[in-house]
Amino acid sequence: MSPLWHSPRSPVDLFGGFAGLSGSSSSDTDILYAYLTSPELVAKVDADLNLRDIFGRVHGRDPVFGFDPAGTIEDLTRYWGWMVSISHDAGTGLIEMRVRAFDPNEARAIAEAAFAHGSTMINGLSAAAREDALRFAREDLTLAEARLRAAREALTAYRARTQIVDPSADVSGQMGLLGTLQEQLAEELIRSDLLAQQTHSDDPRLARSAQRIDVIEARIAQERQKLGGSGGNGGGAADYAGALAEFERLSVEVEFSQQAYIAARTAFELARTEATRQSRYLAAHVRPTLAERATAPDPLVVLGVLGLFACLIWGAAMLVIASLRDRA
């Protein structure tokens, strides 16, 4: 019987800020427990350390306790369950692992490899949970960015087409000009009325005043025509009513899209911060250590078992001998 060494127990725990990432803490440890006893983990540790050689090198002289190197992955998984003791405390969320091998260094190496692969699996689950938490926020942010970009491009195209940066400012200028013309018209009408009262009808000043009145009225009519949208200069720039309505619509779309983008960006940053805070990781309370003595076989136990079998064989032999004597 070959001596067995074991790596002292190595409790591990799952730490994280939020249970909703991958279920409750209990379900996380259940997942880890199932993974530590799965053929997938056994195959990975076998690929790293060659478990068949570690467990099977004594098979020639100890076929009872040694692993047959020709065994399948299912055989190796069953043998793993005998050599690696894993206990799970659902109350505390702790998983305790004891690894036995025919060499103390190999026992510790197996424990460390199992811990490393378990940590990788937990990190993968945590990363997948973070990605799920961020996916919807990222999709909303992408849509908000596309909408804001389209709104700004539409406003830029409008300005390039109409050659007007801000129709409202242009309309304000036109209204100011129209107000000035109205004041000039009122002043000229008053001056013409006063002149008509002070001179005769064929006074050339009356004719010049009437001419100025006609020019001012014509100019006022032109400005009103521009503001009313019934005229144009070929490119639609003079249609101030329609231009102003389109500009206001595009401006409102840009403003709304920008507010939606800011909200989506804030939501994404909050989701990313929350996902980072809610991450899980695997921690070992006691790292795997090197055993200093073999724990099996126990000489007293072996002697006791051999003595028990010897007594049983001796008793059976005595019974057979006594039976033969009785018949004789």
C-alpha positions as MATLAB code, in Angstrom:
seq = 'MSPLWHSPRSPVDLFGGFAGLSGSSSSDTDILYAYLTSPELVAKVDADLNLRDIFGRVHGRDPVFGFDPAGTIEDLTRYWGWMVSISHDAGTGLIEMRVRAFDPNEARAIAEAAFAHGSTMINGLSAAAREDALRFAREDLTLAEARLRAAREALTAYRARTQIVDPSADVSGQMGLLGTLQEQLAEELIRSDLLAQQTHSDDPRLARSAQRIDVIEARIAQERQKLGGSGGNGGGAADYAGALAEFERLSVEVEFSQQAYIAARTAFELARTEATRQSRYLAAHVRPTLAERATAPDPLVVLGVLGLFACLIWGAAMLVIASLRDRA';
ca = [
       0.000    0.000    0.000;
       1.525    3.298   -1.104;
       1.665    6.219    1.362;
      -0.833    8.989    0.726;
      -0.133   12.657    1.379;
      -2.794   15.303    1.558;
      -2.742   19.048    1.147;
      -4.281   20.527    4.334;
      -7.778   21.866    3.927;
      -8.117   25.022    1.896;
     -11.416   26.846    2.496;
     -12.445   29.177   -0.283;
     -15.225   31.738   -0.432;
     -16.974   33.898   -2.971;
     -16.855   37.632   -2.419;
     -19.049   40.145   -4.198;
     -21.151   43.198   -3.656;
     -24.451   42.106   -5.092;
     -26.163   38.744   -5.335;
     -28.185   39.552   -8.450;
     -25.283   39.270  -10.858;
     -25.306   35.508  -10.985;
     -27.901   34.565   -8.448;
     -27.532   34.346   -4.700;
     -24.238   33.694   -2.933;
     -25.486   30.209   -2.105;
     -26.181   29.442   -5.757;
     -22.704   30.717   -6.646;
     -21.065   28.309   -4.218;
     -23.325   25.542   -5.521;
     -22.046   26.285   -9.016;
     -18.440   26.275   -7.805;
     -18.955   23.032   -5.892;
     -20.431   21.347   -8.958;
     -17.563   22.666  -11.079;
     -14.885   21.361   -8.688;
     -16.338   17.858   -9.011;
     -16.993   17.995  -12.758;
     -15.174   16.121  -15.545;
     -14.390   19.509  -17.117;
     -12.230   20.568  -14.174;
     -10.635   17.121  -13.944;
      -9.733   17.286  -17.635;
      -8.206   20.766  -17.232;
      -6.133   19.780  -14.194;
      -5.094   16.614  -16.022;
      -3.950   18.731  -18.973;
      -1.967   20.984  -16.609;
      -0.392   18.396  -14.300;
      -0.942   14.998  -15.971;
      -3.156   13.497  -13.275;
      -2.952   10.081  -14.908;
       0.762   10.013  -14.213;
       0.407   11.480  -10.702;
      -2.289    9.033   -9.648;
      -1.203    6.115  -11.828;
       2.546    5.810  -11.282;
       1.980    3.474   -8.301;
      -0.590    1.336  -10.095;
       1.991   -1.321  -10.901;
       2.862   -2.008   -7.265;
      -0.402   -0.843   -5.732;
      -3.321   -1.696   -8.052;
      -5.810   -1.214   -5.233;
      -5.113    2.443   -4.512;
      -3.334    3.464   -7.719;
      -5.204    4.734  -10.773;
      -5.077    2.752  -13.981;
      -3.492    5.157  -16.520;
      -5.541    3.533  -19.279;
      -8.795    4.583  -17.620;
     -11.304    6.935  -19.246;
     -12.136   10.479  -18.148;
     -15.121    9.040  -16.309;
     -12.805    6.696  -14.401;
     -10.466    9.593  -13.649;
     -13.405   11.711  -12.423;
     -14.525    8.941  -10.060;
     -10.953    8.549   -8.804;
     -10.776   12.353   -8.386;
     -13.841   12.149   -6.145;
     -11.992    9.653   -3.939;
      -8.672   11.543   -3.825;
     -10.140   15.050   -3.560;
     -12.543   15.673   -0.700;
     -14.782   18.721   -1.188;
     -17.294   19.858    1.423;
     -19.744   22.723    1.068;
     -21.212   24.708    3.960;
     -24.364   26.316    2.581;
     -24.755   28.473    5.685;
     -21.392   30.249    5.476;
     -20.823   29.836    1.744;
     -17.456   28.166    2.369;
     -16.091   25.305    0.282;
     -13.391   23.160    1.884;
     -11.055   21.089   -0.285;
      -8.679   18.321    0.809;
      -6.409   16.810   -1.824;
      -4.614   13.494   -1.425;
      -1.768   12.269   -3.613;
       1.285   10.023   -3.437;
       3.602   13.039   -3.160;
       3.102   16.145   -0.961;
       4.204   18.576   -3.666;
       1.794   17.029   -6.133;
      -1.055   17.237   -3.620;
      -0.443   20.953   -3.174;
      -0.064   21.472   -6.942;
      -3.423   19.786   -7.556;
      -5.109   21.995   -4.947;
      -3.585   25.137   -6.446;
      -4.575   24.133   -9.985;
      -8.156   23.415   -8.903;
      -8.318   26.797   -7.157;
      -6.910   28.587  -10.216;
      -9.446   27.008  -12.578;
     -12.281   27.660  -10.119;
     -11.245   31.307   -9.899;
     -11.148   31.538  -13.694;
     -14.651   30.091  -13.911;
     -16.010   32.528  -11.306;
     -14.319   35.439  -13.071;
     -15.931   34.324  -16.319;
     -19.371   34.237  -14.705;
     -18.766   37.672  -13.189;
     -17.651   39.086  -16.541;
     -20.715   37.626  -18.262;
     -22.979   39.114  -15.585;
     -21.332   42.534  -15.958;
     -21.736   42.373  -19.725;
     -25.423   41.511  -19.357;
     -25.883   44.455  -17.003;
     -24.164   46.823  -19.420;
     -25.634   45.545  -22.680;
     -28.994   47.311  -22.482;
     -27.454   50.570  -21.237;
     -24.912   50.417  -24.063;
     -27.657   49.812  -26.638;
     -29.605   52.833  -25.364;
     -26.452   54.956  -25.501;
     -25.724   53.837  -29.063;
     -29.253   54.728  -30.179;
     -29.025   58.125  -28.459;
     -25.678   58.833  -30.141;
     -27.073   57.914  -33.562;
     -30.155   60.082  -33.038;
     -28.094   63.087  -31.904;
     -25.719   62.668  -34.833;
     -28.599   62.504  -37.319;
     -30.270   65.593  -35.800;
     -27.073   67.619  -35.978;
     -26.405   66.523  -39.546;
     -29.942   67.542  -40.548;
     -29.475   70.999  -38.996;
     -26.102   71.423  -40.709;
     -27.599   70.406  -44.060;
     -30.420   72.917  -43.558;
     -27.960   75.742  -42.897;
     -25.876   74.787  -45.917;
     -28.975   74.683  -48.128;
     -30.533   77.961  -46.983;
     -27.306   79.862  -46.240;
     -28.980   81.004  -43.005;
     -27.362   80.204  -39.690;
     -30.322   81.287  -37.541;
     -33.605   82.226  -39.270;
     -34.986   83.661  -36.028;
     -32.151   86.192  -35.915;
     -32.665   86.930  -39.607;
     -36.395   87.442  -39.042;
     -35.617   89.747  -36.122;
     -33.477   91.819  -38.471;
     -36.251   91.932  -41.042;
     -38.768   92.961  -38.393;
     -36.416   95.705  -37.240;
     -36.062   96.954  -40.808;
     -39.840   96.854  -41.283;
     -40.340   98.846  -38.078;
     -37.851  101.468  -39.259;
     -39.632  101.747  -42.602;
     -42.971  102.143  -40.807;
     -41.522  105.001  -38.751;
     -40.111  106.666  -41.873;
     -43.460  106.283  -43.637;
     -45.312  107.866  -40.716;
     -42.867  110.773  -40.606;
     -43.113  111.339  -44.352;
     -46.911  111.243  -44.274;
     -46.980  113.841  -41.505;
     -44.482  116.016  -43.377;
     -46.538  115.721  -46.577;
     -49.750  116.691  -44.754;
     -48.109  119.716  -43.176;
     -46.610  120.750  -46.487;
     -49.998  120.421  -48.216;
     -51.498  122.793  -45.665;
     -48.759  125.362  -46.132;
     -48.333  125.474  -49.931;
     -50.250  125.157  -53.165;
     -50.954  121.816  -54.849;
     -48.416  122.200  -57.660;
     -45.509  122.674  -55.287;
     -42.701  120.311  -56.430;
     -41.985  119.446  -52.808;
     -45.350  117.697  -52.606;
     -44.452  115.582  -55.613;
     -41.101  114.606  -54.106;
     -42.799  113.776  -50.798;
     -45.370  111.618  -52.566;
     -42.548  109.884  -54.425;
     -40.759  109.114  -51.148;
     -43.999  107.794  -49.683;
     -44.463  105.472  -52.670;
     -40.887  104.190  -52.363;
     -41.237  103.537  -48.633;
     -44.589  101.789  -49.089;
     -43.153   99.630  -51.873;
     -40.238   98.677  -49.653;
     -42.579   97.847  -46.798;
     -44.635   95.671  -49.130;
     -41.485   93.819  -50.220;
     -40.398   93.171  -46.637;
     -43.877   91.980  -45.676;
     -43.877   89.733  -48.716;
     -40.625   88.150  -47.559;
     -41.958   87.581  -44.058;
     -45.214   86.195  -45.430;
     -43.419   83.621  -47.557;
     -45.043   84.515  -50.871;
     -41.785   85.477  -52.533;
     -38.313   84.021  -52.749;
     -34.854   84.337  -54.121;
     -34.679   80.976  -55.832;
     -33.304   78.824  -53.014;
     -36.121   79.127  -50.493;
     -34.047   81.423  -48.239;
     -36.684   84.177  -48.482;
     -39.493   81.961  -47.269;
     -38.955   83.109  -43.696;
     -42.116   81.634  -42.250;
     -41.377   78.154  -43.598;
     -37.655   78.519  -42.934;
     -38.281   79.526  -39.345;
     -40.694   76.633  -38.793;
     -38.212   74.115  -40.207;
     -35.343   75.603  -38.200;
     -37.325   75.451  -34.971;
     -38.257   71.838  -35.658;
     -34.633   70.866  -36.299;
     -33.409   72.845  -33.283;
     -35.932   71.167  -30.995;
     -34.878   67.767  -32.359;
     -31.211   68.545  -31.670;
     -31.976   69.767  -28.155;
     -34.159   66.774  -27.341;
     -31.602   64.345  -28.797;
     -28.837   65.989  -26.800;
     -30.806   65.676  -23.561;
     -31.589   62.037  -24.361;
     -27.905   61.404  -25.070;
     -26.854   62.974  -21.762;
     -29.404   60.836  -19.914;
     -28.280   57.667  -21.730;
     -24.632   58.485  -21.074;
     -25.325   59.019  -17.383;
     -27.291   55.763  -17.193;
     -24.444   53.891  -18.898;
     -21.835   55.284  -16.506;
     -24.032   54.375  -13.533;
     -24.554   50.867  -14.908;
     -20.825   50.431  -15.438;
     -20.021   51.649  -11.935;
     -22.696   49.401  -10.441;
     -21.506   46.395  -12.459;
     -17.931   46.975  -11.295;
     -19.100   47.224   -7.694;
     -21.150   44.049   -8.048;
     -18.285   41.919   -9.392;
     -17.480   38.528   -7.862;
     -14.123   36.967   -7.143;
     -12.879   33.806   -5.488;
     -10.744   34.088   -2.357;
      -8.940   31.421   -0.345;
      -9.043   31.840    3.426;
      -6.247   29.265    3.729;
      -3.893   28.749    0.809;
      -2.896   25.145   -0.049;
       0.105   24.133    2.072;
       2.697   21.382    1.868;
       2.018   18.273    3.947;
       4.898   17.106    6.176;
       3.786   13.531    6.787;
       1.733   10.871    5.098;
      -1.769   10.438    6.450;
      -2.371    7.016    4.922;
      -1.956    4.191    5.380;
      -2.178    4.355    9.171;
       0.032    1.531   10.545;
      -2.242    0.879   13.505;
      -5.290    0.695   11.284;
      -3.500   -1.621    8.851;
      -2.316   -3.874   11.675;
      -5.785   -3.891   13.155;
      -7.394   -4.807    9.828;
      -4.805   -7.519    9.165;
      -5.264   -8.862   12.686;
      -9.033   -8.886   12.243;
      -8.771  -10.792    8.968;
      -6.252  -13.185   10.531;
      -8.630  -13.855   13.394;
     -11.503  -14.396   11.005;
      -9.439  -16.791    8.911;
      -8.192  -18.604   12.033;
     -11.725  -18.861   13.384;
     -13.043  -20.184   10.081;
     -10.202  -22.709    9.938;
     -10.934  -23.862   13.481;
     -14.591  -24.333   12.608;
     -13.703  -26.380    9.536;
     -11.252  -28.511   11.514;
     -13.774  -29.064   14.290;
     -16.443  -30.018   11.766;
     -14.123  -32.529   10.132;
     -13.239  -34.056   13.502;
     -16.899  -34.440   14.406;
     -17.582  -36.295   11.168;
     -14.583  -38.528   11.674;
];
